[in-house]
Amino acid sequence: MGKEPKATYKDAGVDIDAGNRFVELIKPLVRATSRPEVLTDIGGFGGLFSLHVDKYEKPTLVAATDGVGTKLKLAFLLDKHDTVGIDLVAMCVNDIVVQGAEPLFFLDYLATGKLAPEKGADIVRGIAEGCKQSGCALIGGETAEMPGFYADGEYDLAGFSVGVVDNSRIVDGSSITVGDRVIGIASSGLHSNGYSLARKVLFERMGLALDATLPEIGRPLGEELITPTRIYVKAILNLLRDFQIKGIAHITGGGVVENIPRILPKHCQAIIEKNSWDKPPIFEVLRQGGNIDELEMYRTFNYGIGMVLVVPEEEAEDVMLRLSGLKETAFPIGEIAKCSKEDERIQLV
């Protein structure tokens, strides 16, 4: 009996050379996000970041982690991979800035059955773009090639970010009081929530194709659905320098009805005027196509509002003007009232 051929990792489905080529492709993308505090280049066992503690009286770190969810299915179907990385960063840094913190750095995790270096570089290009939009550095990550674990051409993405805020400047909603105003900042579309329902309605119930151009939307459906999540970091950090922002809510899963109450003191409720902002047409397509109840729409999707601010009544108009100058579309969507019951933290009127 002859000897069996020598087994290699590549025969098992893991190509170390492809991994090395991928690292070389993404090095310039990663370096483009660097900040002065970054002490290491990509390729080390861990990323080093020097926190300039002298800038803060009592620095407090804020961390967040998230993924992209089933929106990745759209990237697979469209074979477009350079925007989901923006979504990945957005879901983390938007959660950090709501507490008044500046995102400092980001790390990603990319897992796939077989690594395609050029596709992987496109994914990281989006991550780097998200980091640049939010001002944080991409200081490392992990790429896992796992044969037989993922379907051909598919992958998963996760990431986390760390930010910092001076303890005295943490935004936690505790100062919110009756009479404060609620301001909504427009989303860019679905962002990264509700895609399981959206896909079911659009593709299964309505039988639409990704290249369908609906008159309400005015562009191919796939292009609408893959639009990346808006990153609000720089706009909100700008506001925090000059205004008394009492509370901030990132509108993700749960919509306005579940995310706004998370920042309200027990004695307060938010009265939200449903018709006070412009809702992107994709939401009406979904509502009608799926015969979705109104409350389900407000709980599943952002419904056109990606971020909510609670500010003193006397500052509301100036905050709106500043947001306009920062190229954000904002709407006065409600006010804070007294609440006597825990289950009445928000009212849609």
C-alpha positions in Angstrom: 0.0 0.0 0.0 1.4 3.4 -1.0 1.7 6.2 1.4 -1.1 8.7 1.6 -0.2 12.2 0.2 0.7 14.7 2.9 -2.2 16.6 4.3 -2.1 20.4 4.3 -4.2 23.1 5.8 -5.0 24.4 2.3 -6.4 20.9 1.3 -8.7 21.3 4.3 -10.0 24.6 3.0 -7.9 27.2 4.8 -5.5 29.2 2.6 -2.8 30.9 4.7 -1.3 32.6 1.7 -4.7 34.1 0.8 -5.0 35.4 4.3 -1.6 37.0 4.0 -2.6 38.6 0.7 -5.8 39.9 2.4 -3.7 41.6 5.1 -1.5 43.3 2.6 -4.6 44.6 0.7 -6.2 46.1 3.8 -3.1 47.7 5.4 -3.5 51.1 3.6 -7.2 51.1 4.4 -6.5 50.6 8.1 -3.7 53.1 8.2 -6.0 55.8 6.7 -8.2 55.6 9.9 -5.3 56.1 12.4 -5.2 58.6 15.2 -2.2 60.0 17.1 -3.0 57.7 20.0 -2.5 54.5 17.9 0.8 52.8 18.7 0.7 49.7 16.6 0.3 48.8 12.9 -2.0 46.0 11.7 -0.6 42.5 12.2 0.2 42.4 15.9 -1.5 40.2 18.5 -3.4 43.2 19.9 -3.9 46.9 19.0 -2.2 49.4 21.3 -4.0 52.7 22.0 -2.6 55.4 24.3 -5.4 57.1 26.2 -4.5 60.8 26.8 -5.9 60.9 30.3 -4.6 64.4 30.9 -7.5 65.6 28.7 -10.1 64.4 31.2 -10.7 65.0 34.9 -12.2 61.5 35.3 -12.1 59.5 32.1 -14.8 56.9 31.7 -14.6 54.3 29.0 -17.8 53.3 27.1 -17.9 50.1 25.0 -20.4 48.7 22.5 -20.6 45.7 20.2 -22.9 44.7 17.4 -23.2 43.1 14.0 -25.0 43.8 10.8 -27.7 41.1 11.0 -29.6 39.8 8.0 -28.8 42.9 5.9 -25.8 40.9 4.9 -28.1 38.7 2.8 -28.6 41.8 0.6 -24.8 42.2 0.2 -24.6 38.5 -0.9 -27.4 38.8 -3.4 -26.1 42.1 -4.8 -22.5 41.0 -4.6 -21.8 44.4 -3.1 -19.6 44.3 0.0 -18.1 47.8 0.4 -21.0 49.3 2.5 -21.9 46.7 5.1 -18.8 47.7 7.0 -20.2 51.2 7.4 -23.3 49.6 9.0 -21.1 47.5 11.3 -19.2 50.6 12.6 -22.4 52.7 12.8 -24.3 50.2 15.0 -21.4 50.4 17.6 -20.3 54.1 17.5 -23.9 55.4 17.4 -24.5 53.5 20.7 -21.4 55.0 22.2 -22.0 58.6 21.3 -25.5 58.6 22.9 -23.8 58.6 26.3 -21.7 61.6 25.3 -18.6 59.6 24.5 -16.1 60.1 21.7 -15.4 56.7 19.9 -11.7 56.1 20.0 -11.1 52.8 18.2 -12.8 49.9 16.5 -12.0 46.2 16.0 -13.9 43.8 13.6 -14.4 40.1 13.3 -14.9 38.6 9.8 -15.8 35.0 9.5 -16.3 33.1 6.2 -16.1 29.6 4.7 -13.4 30.5 2.2 -11.6 33.8 2.2 -11.6 35.8 -1.0 -9.0 38.5 -0.4 -10.5 41.1 -2.8 -14.0 40.6 -1.4 -12.6 40.8 2.2 -10.8 44.0 1.2 -14.1 45.5 0.0 -15.6 44.7 3.4 -12.8 46.3 5.3 -13.0 49.3 3.0 -16.5 49.9 4.3 -15.3 49.4 7.9 -12.5 51.9 7.3 -15.0 54.4 5.8 -17.2 54.0 8.9 -14.3 54.7 11.1 -13.4 57.8 9.2 -16.9 59.1 9.4 -16.9 58.6 13.2 -13.3 59.7 13.8 -12.2 56.5 15.4 -9.2 54.3 14.5 -9.4 50.8 13.1 -6.7 49.2 15.2 -7.2 45.5 14.5 -9.5 42.6 14.0 -9.8 38.9 13.3 -10.4 37.0 10.1 -11.6 33.4 10.5 -11.7 31.0 7.6 -13.9 28.1 8.5 -14.5 25.6 5.7 -17.9 24.0 5.8 -19.3 26.3 8.4 -20.7 29.0 6.0 -22.5 28.7 2.7 -20.3 29.5 -0.4 -19.8 33.2 -0.8 -21.3 34.1 2.6 -19.8 35.5 5.7 -20.6 37.1 9.1 -19.5 40.4 10.6 -19.2 41.6 14.1 -17.3 44.4 15.8 -16.8 46.5 18.8 -15.7 50.0 19.7 -14.5 51.8 22.8 -15.0 55.4 23.5 -14.3 57.9 26.3 -16.2 60.6 28.1 -15.4 62.7 31.2 -17.5 61.3 34.0 -19.1 64.7 34.6 -20.2 64.9 31.0 -21.9 61.5 30.7 -25.3 61.8 29.1 -27.7 59.4 30.8 -31.1 61.1 30.7 -31.3 61.7 34.5 -31.8 65.4 34.0 -34.7 65.1 31.6 -37.8 66.9 33.0 -41.3 67.8 32.0 -41.4 70.4 29.2 -38.2 69.3 27.5 -38.4 69.0 23.7 -37.8 65.9 21.7 -35.9 66.2 18.4 -35.6 63.5 15.8 -32.7 63.2 13.3 -33.6 61.6 10.0 -32.3 58.1 9.2 -30.9 57.2 5.8 -33.5 54.3 5.4 -33.8 51.0 7.2 -30.3 51.3 8.7 -29.6 47.8 10.0 -32.8 46.7 11.7 -36.0 44.9 10.6 -34.5 43.2 7.5 -35.9 39.8 8.4 -39.4 41.3 8.1 -38.5 43.5 5.2 -37.2 40.6 3.1 -40.2 38.5 3.9 -42.6 41.3 2.8 -40.7 42.5 -0.2 -39.5 39.2 -1.7 -41.9 36.6 -0.4 -45.2 38.4 -0.2 -44.8 41.0 -2.9 -42.5 39.0 -5.1 -40.3 41.9 -5.9 -36.8 41.6 -7.5 -33.8 43.5 -6.3 -33.6 45.4 -9.6 -37.2 46.5 -9.4 -37.6 50.2 -9.5 -40.7 51.3 -7.6 -42.2 54.7 -8.5 -42.4 55.6 -4.8 -38.7 55.0 -4.3 -37.3 56.1 -7.7 -34.3 53.8 -7.7 -33.7 50.0 -7.7 -34.9 48.2 -4.6 -31.6 46.6 -3.9 -29.9 50.0 -3.9 -32.4 51.3 -1.4 -32.0 48.3 0.9 -28.2 48.3 0.9 -28.0 52.1 1.8 -25.6 52.2 4.8 -26.6 53.3 8.3 -26.1 57.0 9.0 -23.3 57.8 11.5 -24.3 60.6 13.8 -21.1 60.8 15.9 -19.5 64.1 14.6 -22.8 66.0 14.6 -23.7 64.9 18.2 -20.2 65.6 19.5 -20.5 69.1 18.0 -23.8 69.7 19.7 -22.5 68.5 23.1 -19.8 71.2 23.0 -22.4 74.0 23.0 -25.8 72.8 24.1 -27.4 71.0 27.1 -28.3 67.7 25.5 -30.1 65.9 28.3 -30.7 62.5 26.7 -29.9 60.8 23.4 -31.4 57.6 22.0 -30.2 55.5 19.1 -33.2 54.2 17.3 -32.5 50.6 16.4 -34.4 47.4 17.1 -37.6 48.3 19.0 -38.0 51.6 17.2 -38.9 54.9 18.9 -41.5 53.2 21.2 -38.9 51.0 23.0 -35.6 53.0 22.6 -36.8 56.4 23.8 -38.2 55.1 27.2 -34.7 53.7 27.9 -33.4 57.2 28.6 -36.3 58.6 30.5 -36.5 59.1 34.3 -39.4 57.2 35.9 -41.6 60.3 36.3 -41.4 61.2 32.6 -43.0 60.1 29.4 -42.4 61.2 25.8 -45.4 62.4 23.8 -44.4 61.7 20.1 -46.3 63.3 17.2 -46.5 60.6 14.6 -46.9 63.0 11.7 -44.2 65.4 12.6 -41.5 64.0 10.4 -41.1 62.8 6.8 -41.0 59.0 6.5 -38.9 57.6 3.6 -41.2 55.9 1.0 -39.7 52.4 1.6 -41.6 52.3 4.9 -44.9 52.8 3.3 -44.1 50.2 0.7 -43.4 47.8 3.6 -46.5 48.8 5.6 -48.9 48.3 2.7 -47.1 45.3 1.2 -47.1 43.4 4.5 -50.4 44.8 5.9 -48.3 45.7 8.9 -50.0 47.2 12.0 -49.0 50.7 12.9 -47.5 49.8 16.3 -45.5 47.0 14.6 -44.0 49.5 12.2 -42.9 51.7 15.1 -41.5 48.8 17.1 -39.7 47.0 14.2 -38.2 49.8 12.1 -36.7 53.2 12.8 -39.5 54.6 10.6 -37.3 57.5 9.4 -35.8 58.6 12.7 -32.3 57.3 13.4 -31.4 59.3 16.5 -33.5 61.2 19.1 -32.3 64.1 21.3 -34.0 65.5 24.4 -33.1 69.2 25.0 -34.4 72.1 27.1 -37.3 74.0 25.5 -35.3 77.2 25.2 -32.5 75.5 23.2 -34.6 73.4 20.9 -34.7 75.9 18.0 -30.9 76.6 18.1 -30.2 72.8 18.2 -32.3 72.4 15.1 -30.5 75.2 13.3 -27.1 73.7 14.2 -28.2 70.3 12.9 -29.2 71.9 9.7 -25.8 73.5 9.4 -24.2 70.1 10.0 -26.2 68.7 7.0 -28.5 66.7 9.2 -32.3 66.7 8.7 -34.0 67.2 12.0 -37.6 67.4 13.1 -39.3 68.6 16.4 -41.2 65.4 17.1 -42.5 65.8 20.6 -42.1 66.8 24.2 -41.7 65.4 27.7 -44.7 65.1 30.0 -45.4 63.8 33.4 -45.9 60.0 33.8 -47.6 58.2 36.6 -47.5 54.7 35.2 -44.5 52.6 34.2 -46.3 51.3 31.1 -47.0 54.8 29.8 -43.5 55.9 29.1 -44.3 56.9 25.6 -47.4 58.0 23.7 -47.8 58.2 19.9 -50.4 60.9 19.1 
